Every structure is written in C-alpha cells, then in structure tokens.
C-alpha cells in the first residue's frame, strides 16, 4: 500500500534509539526525507548512515528537545534545507520512577520539561511553517501513564496527560488550516530500557508479555507502522485522536479478581 509519504519531510525527535530509531527507518522506507534528531550524536549518525546505505534519504539534526531555541533552530534548518516541513513526530521523552513524596523539585521539573515542554516547543516551532504551506501533520507519543495512573510515575503521567490535551487543542485550533495532530500511546515495548529492567527477573520479558491481552510485548516497529499510517493521507480525517498501541491493555477492565478468596 502506497501511503503517499514519498518526498515528504519529517522531523523525528529521539531518533537515535528505540521507538524513534524504528520510526526514522520506517519513514525513510516509505520514501520520506527524514531529519533525525537527538542529543546522542554518535548513535544518531549510525541511524542516518543505515538509512542512507539502504537507499533512503536522511540527515541528522542535533537538538535538545527541552530547549525552545534548539527546537526552533532545528525546524528552521529543515525548512531552509528542504523547503517545507510536512510531519513533526515528537518521540523523545523518558520516565524517572519515584514515589511522589520522595521526588525532588529538580527531578519534577526535569521530567515535565522532557515530556511536556519539549512537545510544546516542537509544536510551536513547526506550526508557522505548516500554516504557511497550508497543511501539516504533528504526531506525539504519550504513555499508558498519561491515560491511567501508574505507581511511581505521577510527574511523568501528568506530563503525558498534558501531551494528550495539547495535541487535542492543536487539532481543534488548526484543523481548518489543514493541520492534523494525533497522539500514539505505546504499551509495554520491547525496547532497550524496558528490556534491561525485565532481564533483572527470571524469564522477565516472557512473564511480563503474557500479562498483555495480545500475549506479547510490543515492538518499536509496531509504533512505526501506526505512525506512518497516521501521517498518511489514508488518515486524512483522523484528527485529535489518541491511539493506544498496547495489545489491548487499556481495553481490559481493571476489576477486582477472586484470587485472594
């Protein structure tokens, strides 16, 4: 299926590893010109080299997503070099699990900046270019913690819930201008961060995956497949949505069981 992404220009943050890396590769496979951004220049270079070696088009753009100035420079560079910006995909983020009462104010600000401020900075930088060209797509990742509470992730969950609200607001405010904004909510993904934690338990990954209704952990490629669809014209009337890519975790009612009786 041709998704119509050939020649489209996309910025992907957090592209050096995990979900961001998989999405950068997938968008390139669909023919998009990928501006891969991260703060890890070495890993970012590897991603760009891999894409180009496979015949794709990509270049790197160092940017700290918690800096409004750096995000603006990234967008300006892409628009100058490519003539337009069709898609912005805010992938960068990260959690710091801590009981709420032990989290320092500095840690709180760091989590909010990385997961919420960063998305606002990207959106704010991208909108003028998209408004000028009369169309554009903005995608952001949230988390199950932004949909429901997860112990130890109060600040992270609040930030991710804020991302959902921000993206809905962008969809409503700019839909008539040809701009779409949607949110992807990954479930437990078999990415290096989660795998490192699960591997500290005997058979951890398999045991964890069996608790997912679909019977397995998700992969970064699962997210990439949804992302390219949402960025395509096949999703032209999909705007302001939150798409859980979680193997039906949030479809299951969290009800008390009878195991303790």
Secondary structure by P-SEA (a helix, b strand, c coil): cccccccbbbbbccccccaaaaaaaaaaaacccccccccaaaaaaaaaaaaaaacccccccccccccaaaaaaaaaaaaaacccccbbbcccccccccccccccaaaaaaaaaaccaaaaaaaaaaaaaaaaaccbbbbbbbcccccccccccaaaaaaaaaaaaaaaaaaaacccccbbbbbbbbcccccaaaaaaaacccaaaaaaaaaccccccccaaaaaaaaaaaaccccccccbbbbbccccccccccccccccc
